[in-house]
Amino acid sequence: MTPAIPPLGNRAPWSQPSVRSDYRHMVDAIQSGDLATAQSAYGAVTKGLPGTAFTPETTLGKIGAALDRGDLNGAQGILSGLEAKALKVLRAVQQVTEASNAADSSDQDSPPRPFRITI
Protein backbone atom coordinates (compact mmCIF):
# COMPACT_ATOMS: atom_id res chain seq x y z
CA MET A 1 0.00 0.00 0.00
CA THR A 2 1.36 3.41 -0.99
CA PRO A 3 1.35 6.04 1.77
CA ALA A 4 -0.96 9.02 1.21
CA ILE A 5 1.90 11.38 1.88
CA PRO A 6 5.19 10.20 0.41
CA PRO A 7 8.20 10.24 2.73
CA LEU A 8 10.78 12.98 2.32
CA GLY A 9 13.46 10.42 1.58
CA ASN A 10 16.89 11.95 2.07
CA ARG A 11 15.55 15.51 2.24
CA ALA A 12 15.98 17.22 5.56
CA PRO A 13 12.78 18.42 7.22
CA TRP A 14 11.91 22.05 6.59
CA SER A 15 13.71 24.47 8.86
CA GLN A 16 12.73 28.14 8.71
CA PRO A 17 16.16 29.58 9.66
CA SER A 18 17.87 27.32 7.12
CA VAL A 19 15.42 28.18 4.33
CA ARG A 20 15.73 31.86 5.18
CA SER A 21 19.54 31.84 4.95
CA ASP A 22 19.47 29.66 1.81
CA TYR A 23 16.98 32.05 0.22
CA ARG A 24 19.15 35.06 1.13
CA HIS A 25 22.15 33.24 -0.37
CA MET A 26 20.18 32.57 -3.57
CA VAL A 27 19.04 36.20 -3.85
CA ASP A 28 22.59 37.47 -3.28
CA ALA A 29 23.93 35.11 -5.96
CA ILE A 30 21.26 36.14 -8.46
CA GLN A 31 21.87 39.82 -7.80
CA SER A 32 25.63 39.39 -8.17
CA GLY A 33 25.25 37.40 -11.41
CA ASP A 34 26.65 34.10 -10.07
CA LEU A 35 24.55 31.51 -11.91
CA ALA A 36 26.18 28.38 -10.46
CA THR A 37 25.83 29.58 -6.87
CA ALA A 38 22.26 30.76 -7.51
CA GLN A 39 21.32 27.34 -8.92
CA SER A 40 22.93 25.56 -5.98
CA ALA A 41 21.24 27.85 -3.46
CA TYR A 42 17.89 27.36 -5.22
CA GLY A 43 18.33 23.62 -4.76
CA ALA A 44 19.06 24.16 -1.08
CA VAL A 45 15.99 26.39 -0.67
CA THR A 46 13.63 23.92 -2.29
CA LYS A 47 14.98 20.62 -0.96
CA GLY A 48 12.95 20.69 2.24
CA LEU A 49 9.87 22.47 0.92
CA PRO A 50 6.76 20.79 -0.42
CA GLY A 51 6.57 20.76 -4.21
CA THR A 52 3.61 23.11 -4.12
CA ALA A 53 5.92 25.87 -2.84
CA PHE A 54 7.74 26.07 -6.15
CA THR A 55 5.29 25.13 -8.89
CA PRO A 56 5.58 27.04 -12.18
CA GLU A 57 2.87 29.47 -11.02
CA THR A 58 4.73 30.57 -7.89
CA THR A 59 7.41 33.24 -7.76
CA LEU A 60 9.89 30.68 -6.44
CA GLY A 61 8.99 28.35 -9.30
CA LYS A 62 9.48 31.13 -11.84
CA ILE A 63 12.90 31.91 -10.37
CA GLY A 64 13.81 28.22 -10.58
CA ALA A 65 12.69 28.00 -14.21
CA ALA A 66 14.79 31.04 -15.09
CA LEU A 67 17.81 29.56 -13.32
CA ASP A 68 17.27 26.21 -15.09
CA ARG A 69 17.42 28.08 -18.40
CA GLY A 70 20.56 29.93 -17.27
CA ASP A 71 18.59 33.18 -17.50
CA LEU A 72 20.06 35.37 -14.76
CA ASN A 73 18.44 38.49 -16.25
CA GLY A 74 15.05 36.79 -16.01
CA ALA A 75 15.66 35.75 -12.40
CA GLN A 76 16.83 39.28 -11.57
CA GLY A 77 13.68 40.69 -13.16
CA ILE A 78 11.48 38.38 -11.11
CA LEU A 79 13.26 39.46 -7.92
CA SER A 80 12.93 43.13 -8.89
CA GLY A 81 9.19 42.66 -9.42
CA LEU A 82 8.90 40.93 -6.07
CA GLU A 83 10.80 43.74 -4.38
CA ALA A 84 8.57 46.35 -6.03
CA LYS A 85 5.45 44.53 -4.79
CA ALA A 86 6.89 44.26 -1.27
CA LEU A 87 7.68 48.00 -1.22
CA LYS A 88 4.16 48.79 -2.41
CA VAL A 89 2.70 46.70 0.40
CA LEU A 90 5.00 48.28 2.99
CA ARG A 91 4.06 51.78 1.83
CA ALA A 92 0.36 50.93 2.03
CA VAL A 93 0.79 49.48 5.52
CA GLN A 94 2.71 52.59 6.57
CA GLN A 95 -0.03 54.89 5.24
CA VAL A 96 -2.75 52.92 6.99
CA THR A 97 -0.76 52.83 10.22
CA GLU A 98 -0.11 56.57 10.11
CA ALA A 99 -3.76 57.30 9.37
CA SER A 100 -4.85 54.94 12.13
CA ASN A 101 -2.44 56.50 14.62
CA ALA A 102 -3.71 59.97 13.72
CA ALA A 103 -7.31 58.82 14.16
CA ASP A 104 -6.47 57.07 17.42
CA SER A 105 -4.93 60.18 18.88
CA SER A 106 -8.05 62.23 18.03
CA ASP A 107 -10.66 59.62 19.02
CA GLN A 108 -9.61 57.06 21.60
CA ASP A 109 -13.06 55.37 21.80
CA SER A 110 -13.57 54.46 18.13
CA PRO A 111 -13.20 50.80 17.06
CA PRO A 112 -10.32 49.87 14.73
CA ARG A 113 -11.10 50.22 11.04
CA PRO A 114 -10.41 47.39 8.58
CA PHE A 115 -8.09 48.08 5.66
CA ARG A 116 -7.37 46.42 2.35
CA ILE A 117 -4.16 46.24 0.35
CA THR A 118 -4.33 45.31 -3.32
CA ILE A 119 -1.22 44.34 -5.23
N, C-alpha and C positions, 0 to 999 in steps of 0.2 A: 504494500500500500504506500502510495506517495504522500508525503506530508503536505498539508495545506499550505504551509509556509516553508519554503525550502531553506535549509541551513545556510549559514553564511560561508561555510567552507573555511578557507584559510584567511578570510577577511577578518580584520579586527573589528570588534563592536564599535559603533559610532561613539566618538568622544568629542564633545563640543570644543574644548580647548585645542585639541589636535586639528580638527577640521578648520577652526578659525585660523590657526597659524599656517596650515597648509594652503588655505584660501589666500591669505595675505601674501604668502610666498608665490603663489600662482599669479596674483595681480601684479606684484612687483616684477616678476619675470616677463609678463606680457608687456607691461609699460616700458621696460628696459629693452625690449626687442629680443629676448633670449628664448627662442622657440623651444629648444630641447628642455630647458629647465621648466618652462611653462607647461609643456606636455607632461613631464614627470610630476610636477606639482598637481596638475589636473587629475592625474591618476591617483595621487595620494588623497586628494579631496574627495573623490568619488568612491574610493574603495570601500568605505564603511557606510556609505549612504544607500538608501533603497533606490532602486532603478528609477522610480518615479520622480526622484529629485533632479534627474538630469536627462529627461526625455527631450526630444527635439523641440518641443514647444516651450521648454523652460529656458531662462537666461543661461543657466549653467550648461544646459544641453547645447545651446547655440554657441557658447564659448568653446565647448569641447569639439563641436563639428568644425569650427573655424581652425582650431589647433590641429585637428586631424588632417585638414587640407593644407596645413602649413601657412595659413592665412593670418599672420600676426596683425596686419592692418584691420582685418575683419574683427578679430578678438578685441583689439584696442577700441574699435568703434562701438562694439557691444558694451564694453566697460564704460566708455564715455557716456553712452545713452543711459546706462544704469546710474551713473554718478549724477547726471542731469536730473533724472527722476527723483533720486534721493534728495538732492538739493531743493527741488520743487516742494517735496513733502515737508522737509524741514522748515522751509520758509512759511508754508501754510500753517504748520503747527506753531511756529513762532508768532505769526499774526493772530491766530486764534488765542494763544496764551496771553499775548499782550492785551488784546481786546477783553478777554475774560478778567484779567487782573485789573484793568481799568474799571470794568463794570463792578467787580467785587469791591473795589475800594469805594465806589459811590453808593452801592446798595448791598449791604451785608446779608440781607434776608432773602434775596432772590435765589431760586434753585439754579443749579448749573444748567447751561444751555448745551444741547447736542451740537456737534459740528460734523462736517463732511469734507473729505479731501478726495478730489478726483484727479487721477493721473492721466 
